[in-house]
C-alpha cells in the first residue's frame, strides 16, 4: 500500500494550518478509507495538506473542453514526451467553473446572477459519470503503483450573488457544501480525499463578510478546509484568516495587468506580511502587453520569481491553470514549459533549465490566447 507523504516546511502559515487540521481531526474528522478497489492508495493522515494545488476548469463555456481521464493523468503525474507517466506531479486539484449551462455566471463577470438550479447543474457537472471526480479517480488508478498516491480535491462554491436575499444566499452556499460532501462520500473515490471548499469570488466586499464567515462555519463543521485565491488588491485580503479561510493564495497578477516585474517582488512581500501563500499564474496567455507581450516571457518571470523566493517550498501553492498545462504537455514546442513546472514543484530546477528556455521566450513576439482567460 502506498502512503501519502506529509510535506514539511518552516513557513508559519503551514504550521498554523497543520495545527488547525490536527485540532479538527481531534474533534472527530472521519477520513475517507482507501479500500483497494484496484488502486493501492492510502488514506491521508490528519497532518497531510495539498502542497501543489492545480486549478482545473470545467464549465459551460464552449471553448472549455471537460477534462477527461487522460487530461487528469497528465496533472496527477508528470508524463514524458510519449505520454508515459514517470513521476508524481500535483497532489491537490481545485475544480472550478465560471459559467453555467443557463448562461448565468458562477461568479460575476461571466453572465447574470445564478439561481439554485445552477448550483445543481454544477454539482451534476462535478459528479457526472465518467467525468471530473470519476475521471480524476480513474486517472490516479491508471498510474503505475509507485505514482498511485491519494490526491486531494477542493471544490469551488459558486458565488451567491448579492442581488439575492441574504437568507437565499446562505441557503445556496449551504446547499452546495452539504450536497457536494454527500455526493463525494457516496462516490467511494478510493484514490481521492475531499480536502475542502473554495470561495470562488476573488474579493470579499463588506456585504459578503457575514456570508463568508457563515460558509466557513459550514465547511469547518465537516472538518474540512476553506480556501481562497484573492487578486492582488482584493477587498478582505488583510483579514482573510479572521474571516474563516484556512489557506489564502495571493494572485500577483503580473500576467494580467500592465505592471512591471516589481509586482512579483511586491507579491512576495505582501504574501509574507499577510501570512498567505502564492498562486503561480503560468497560463498560455498574457494581458501584460507592455512588459510581457508573449506568454512564455511571463511564464519564465513567474518561475524565476518562484525560484528566488522559494515558493515551491510552501504548502498550498496554487498553479493556474491546469487546462493549459495539459495542452503544453501535448505540444512538442511547448512541452519544455510543462516540464519546467514539474521541475519547479519537484524542486529540481536549475539555472541551466531556465537559460535554455530564455532564448525561446525572447523569440516569441506575440501573446497566445489559447485558453479563454477567466481573469
Secondary structure, DSSP 8 states (H G I E B T S, - for coil): -B---------HHHHHHHHHHHHHHHTT--------SS--B----TT---SEEEEEE-SS-TT-----HHHHHHHHEEE-TTS-EEEE--SEEEEE-SB-TTS-BSSTTSSS---HHHHHHHHHHHT-TTSTHHHHHHHHHTS-GGG---EEEEEEE----TTS-HHHHHHHHHHHHHHHHHHHHHTT-TTEEEEEEEE-SS---GGGHHHHHHHHHHHHHTT-EEEE---TT-TTGGGTTTTT-SEEEEE--TTTSS--THHHHHHHHHHHHHT-EEEEE--S----TTT-SSHHHHHHHHHHHHHHHTGGGSSSEEEE-HHHHHHHHH-TTTHHHHHHHHHHHHT---HHHHHHHHHHHHH--S----S----
